[in-house]
């Protein structure tokens, strides 16, 4: 962990351990679970490396809880490593922000967007100089990154996770809270075989 007296901004990575349970179920539906697991593993390892930067902390939040140690060995050198909190995705992301509340700002991401790198994280942080929230939408109606200067629980409550309404509901909630939003470039998640083929063609996998 870096010096807590002057903490760096943090990227909060919500990760599922590749070797346990079903991963990338829509991809596995056509390619099979074994290949989907290997694609996911390689994508997350590359993403983890892309997030390394001297001006960022990497916080790794793991599911399932019993795989924290194994996940930490898989994705080494995290500045903070813990099991994800109980509850739905919104509650888990909010708790990650709460833990990083002493940071100047933090950005939460999943592990489905292979384009993300420290460049995107730091640009989101720069956008927070004039905004309260910075967000990278995804083509499927969700978001790949959400950055805040302080925990804002309302942004994560009663959101229809894993649907095409996630982004719009989040933006509506931000508007209702009077938050200034910086909407950044739209990125592509890896969900199914078509995404995989497109991302491979772009050299992102």
N, C-alpha and C positions, 0 to 999 in steps of 0.2 A: 504493500500500500504506500502511496506517495505521502509526503508530508501533509498531515491533516490540518496544519495551521494555515496552509495556503493551497487548498485542494484544486486540482484541475477540474474542468468540466468532465462529465461522465457520459459514456454511451452504455445504455442499459440493454444488454442482449438477452432476450428471452429465448432459451434454447431447449430443445428436446434431445435427450441422449439418443444417438443414432441406433444403438444396438438393442434397445428395449422397446417393445410395443410396436405398433404400426405407425410408420411415418409416410408422409406424402401419399395418402390413400388414393387420391384421384390419379396421380401418376402411376401408382401401383396397379390400378384397375386395368391398364393397358400394357404396362411393361413388366408387371410382376413385382412382388414385394422385395425380392432380393436385389433386383436392379434399382428399384426406387430407393432402397436403403443406401446403396453405394453412391448413387447420384446425390442424395441428400448429404451423405457424409463428406464427399468431396467439395460440395458447394459450401458447406458450413466451415470447413477447414480453410478454404480460400477466403471466405468472408472474414473470418476471425483475423487472418493475417492482414487483410486490407484495412482493418479497423485500428491497427497498431499505429500509434503516433505519440511523440513525447509530450504533446499538449493535451492528451486525453487519458482519462482512466477508462479501463474496460471492466465493467461489472457484469459478471456472468450469473444469470438466474436460471436454475436448472429444473427440468421436469423429466422423469419423476424424481421425487425427493430423495429416494434411496440411492440415486445414481450421482449424487453431487461429487463425490471423490473421483469416480470414474470419468465424469464429464470434465472435471478439472484437469485430469491427466490427458484427456483427448484434446482439450483446448487450453493449453498451458499459459501461465503467466498472467492470469486475471488479477486485477487490482482488488477485486472483491468477488467472492464465490459463495453462493448460497442456493438453497432450494427456493423455488417460487412459492409465494404465499398461497394460502387456501383461497378458494373462490373462483369466480369466472375470470376471463382474461382481463377485463377492466380492473377488477380488484387486484389482480397480480401485478399489472403494470403500475397502478397507483402506488402500491407498496414499494415498488422499486424506486419510484420518484421520491417517496418519503425517506427512504434510506439515503438517497443522494441529496437531501435537502440542504446540506452544508456546501454543496458545489455551486459555482456561479450559475450554472445551468446544466441540464441533462437532456439527453435524447434517448427515447426508447425505440428499439427495433426488434423485429422478429428475425428469423433466419431464412426467409423465403425469397429475398431479393438479392441476387448475386451482384448486382451493379453497385450496391452500397459500399462506400469506403470512408476512410477518415476525411476525405475531401468533402463529401456530402455532410458529414456530421459537423465539421467546422463551419461550413457555409450556413447550415441551419443555425448554429450558434451566433454567427455574425448577423443573421436576419433578426435575431432576438434583440438587437440593439434598437430596432424600431418597431418591433412586434412583441406581443405577449406569447404567441404560439407560432411555431414553424412546422410545416407538415409537407411531406412528400407523398402525394397521392399515388395509388397504383391503378393500373388499367382495369382491374376487376371491381373497382368501387370501394376499395379499402385504402389503407395507407401503409407505407413502408417505414416511415419515421415520423415521430412526433416529438418536438423539442419544447421545453418549458424552462422558465427561470425558477419556478417554484411549484410544488405539488398543487394540482387543481383537481380534486376528486370528482367534481361534477362532469368533467370531460369523459369520464370512464363509467358513468352510471347509466344503466338502462339503454345501452347501445346494443343493437342486434348484431353481435359478433358473427363473423364468418358468413356475412351476407353482402350483397352489393350496395347496401344502405349505410355501411359503416362510415364512410367519408362524409356523406351529406349530413348524417345525424350528428357527427362530431362538429362539423362546421356550423350547423344550426345551433348546437349547444354553445359553441364559442360565441356566436352572435348574441345569444340570449344573455350570456355572461358579460357582454360588452368587451370581449377580448379582441385585440388587433391580431389578425392572422396573416402570416406570410406563407402563401401557397407556392411551393417550389415545383421543380420539374416532376412530371408523371413518369413513374418507373414501372417495370414489369416484374411481377412475382412469378415464381415457379410453382404452378399448381397442377398442370396436366401435361400430357405428351406434347401438345402443340406449343405450350410455353417452353418446354424443354428444347424442342427443335429450334424455335425462334432464338432462344438465348444462346444455344450452341452456335447458330449461324452468326450471331453478333460477337462471338468469342468470349462470352461471359461465363461459360461453363466448360 
